[in-house]
Amino acid sequence: MLPKFLRKKHERKPSIKRKLFMSLGSLAMILLLSSVISIVEYRRMSSYVSDLIASNIHSINLSQRLADITEEYNHQMLAVVVQNDISLMPEFNIKYFNAQADSLKNSFTKQTALPMVDTVSTSFNKFMTTSLKFDEVFLADSVDTGEWFFGTLQPCYNAFREDMAVLNEMIHDELRTNSADFDAGFYRSIIPGVVSVGAGILLVILLLYFTMAYYVNPIYKISAGIDNYRISSRRYSYTFDGDDQLANISNGVSELVEENLELKRRVKSLRDDREKILKTIAEEDALK
């Protein structure tokens, strides 16, 4: 046989407080967990896509810088042709250009753009190789510098600009794709929150239903049974399904009502017996 304290603990009935606490606690845990998942998912997506967008913006800045450097160099050579002054021939910092080009190549997050970067590098190398012949062409009497500039060098420069424009378009397409992914990721990250809110509303409705069905309505019926007993001395006939405090209250009320009815019957029986005895004594006195 179990010890007394263990037996009491084992036989302890579930309380209303415990049921309500577990119901509301479960609801709170679901909402809290879904909120944490939403925040973590949003931060993860935000950090990932923000890095991609920052990389795209960096690529756009680098490509624009390369285009500006090449355009300035081309304009300076055009100034030499227009003013016919070889002393204006510019110096091109090829090391800086190559460093910026390597940085641009490393900034891409997708491998699909790398072939276009190589194409731009090839176009630039062709333009630069052709431009290095400028001094020789300028000093040669047999070659018209203007015709060579616009007929030979400019097509190379225009080809470089066209390839650079295609590369910039690819970078902008990637930026638009990453921005769309950010929007899609945002909506995906809030789905757990939406689901949790829906689940919370459903749980609240279920909790309200069970609270009304198992606690509020029984209390009303217990109260109605007590009122019926007070008004018309009717028996308390409500039976409560369960084994918690409300069932204990209902059983206690039923026992009290039955005991009170039994007590009333006994009092009435004693009163009747007393009246019979008094009536008998009165009759005997009248005969005497």
Sequence and secondary structure as in RCSB ss.txt:
>XXXX:A:sequence
MLPKFLRKKHERKPSIKRKLFMSLGSLAMILLLSSVISIVEYRRMSSYVSDLIASNIHSINLSQRLADITEEYNH
QMLAVVVQNDISLMPEFNIKYFNAQADSLKNSFTKQTALPMVDTVSTSFNKFMTTSLKFDEVFLADSVDTGEWFF
GTLQPCYNAFREDMAVLNEMIHDELRTNSADFDAGFYRSIIPGVVSVGAGILLVILLLYFTMAYYVNPIYKISAG
IDNYRISSRRYSYTFDGDDQLANISNGVSELVEENLELKRRVKSLRDDREKILKTIAEEDALK
>XXXX:A:secstr
   HHHHHHHT    HHHHHHHHHHHHHHHHHHHHHHHHHHHHHHHHHHHHHHHHHHHHHHHHHHHHHHHHHHHH
HHHHHHHHT GGG     HHHHHHHHHHHHHH SSGGGHHHHHHHHHHHHHHHHHHTTHHHHHH SSS HHHHII
IIIHHHHHHHHHHHHHHHHHHHHHHHHHHHHHHHHHHHHHHHHHHHHHHHHHHHHHHHHHHIIIIIHHHHHHHHH
HHHHHHH         SSSHHHHHHHHHHHHHHHHHHHHHHHHHHHHHHHHHHHHHHHHHHH 
